[in-house]
Amino acid sequence: MVIFKILKNKYFIVIVVLISWLLYFDKNDVFTQYELVQKCNKLNAEKGYYIAEIEKNKMEINELQNNSKSLETFAREKYLMKKDDEDVFVFTTK
């Protein structure tokens, strides 16, 4: 009898409807918020990766600017440059 009295209470019904609306049907429902948190965590992990890559590239640029031997090696490997009296053979694997 007490349960029926609580279920017939208009405030209880409104609160239950409001909570269910906010949990499942609203634009910012629980599931959407969970997906957004997961996406944010993924983007933070990618941010860490890119920051590490930027630091690695800065070190590589510094090495290329200060060391002519490493610059020559880089040019030969990446851009297939050669000296006038050399021949370049490129081997590819299938």
C-alpha atoms as one frame of an Amber mdcrd trajectory, in Angstrom:
protein
   0.000   0.000   0.000   2.808   2.407   0.820   4.524   1.613  -2.492   1.369
   2.424  -4.443   1.068   5.671  -2.562   4.652   6.615  -3.492   4.125   5.622
  -7.130   0.991   7.771  -7.349   2.802  10.802  -5.971   3.094  13.370  -8.771
   6.481  14.646  -7.563   7.959  11.159  -7.602   6.674  10.572 -11.127   8.073
  13.887 -12.356  11.468  13.183 -10.772  11.644   9.695 -12.314  10.668  11.033
 -15.740  13.195  13.860 -15.477  16.026  11.542 -14.426  15.241   9.056 -17.180
  15.074  11.883 -19.719  18.464  13.230 -18.621  20.063   9.784 -18.579  18.861
   8.452 -21.920  17.148  10.974 -24.184  18.914  14.282 -23.691  21.582  15.575
 -26.086  24.155  15.281 -23.297  23.132  11.873 -21.995  25.385   9.524 -20.064
  26.449   7.508 -23.090  27.432  10.570 -25.090  29.440  11.893 -22.170  31.247
   8.554 -21.851  32.144   8.607 -25.553  33.412  12.170 -25.262  35.606  11.268
 -22.291  37.052   8.318 -24.233  37.729  10.566 -27.227  39.401  13.142 -24.985
  41.668  10.485 -23.467  42.600   9.232 -26.932  43.426  12.767 -28.091  45.580
  13.360 -25.006  47.531  10.192 -25.779  48.015  11.354 -29.369  49.128  14.733
 -28.074  51.882  13.056 -26.066  52.986  11.119 -29.131  53.152  14.229 -31.296
  55.039  16.199 -28.654  57.634  13.415 -28.517  57.860  13.396 -32.331  58.362
  17.178 -32.384  61.207  16.897 -29.895  62.808  14.114 -31.938  62.522  16.183
 -35.119  64.001  19.252 -33.405  66.997  17.184 -32.347  67.359  15.835 -35.879
  67.193  19.339 -37.380  69.786  20.554 -34.911  72.049  17.654 -35.854  71.607
  18.367 -39.569  72.353  22.066 -39.120  75.512  21.483 -37.067  77.026  18.359
 -38.625  77.813  18.380 -42.338  78.485  14.621 -42.392  74.995  13.843 -41.087
  73.534  16.319 -43.605  75.307  14.505 -46.420  74.063  11.138 -45.154  70.517
  12.482 -44.879  70.598  13.884 -48.419  71.913  10.604 -49.825  69.369   8.419
 -48.050  66.229  10.538 -48.315  66.655  12.387 -51.605  69.032  10.035 -53.453
  71.556  12.805 -54.048  75.018  11.906 -55.216  78.375  13.396 -55.976  79.369
  14.025 -59.591  81.637  10.981 -59.868  79.227   8.481 -58.258  76.480   6.193
 -59.498  73.377   5.520 -57.391  71.668   2.132 -57.369  68.289   1.864 -55.643
  67.189  -1.555 -54.428  63.551  -2.104 -53.574  61.995  -5.091 -51.860  58.659
  -6.498 -52.891
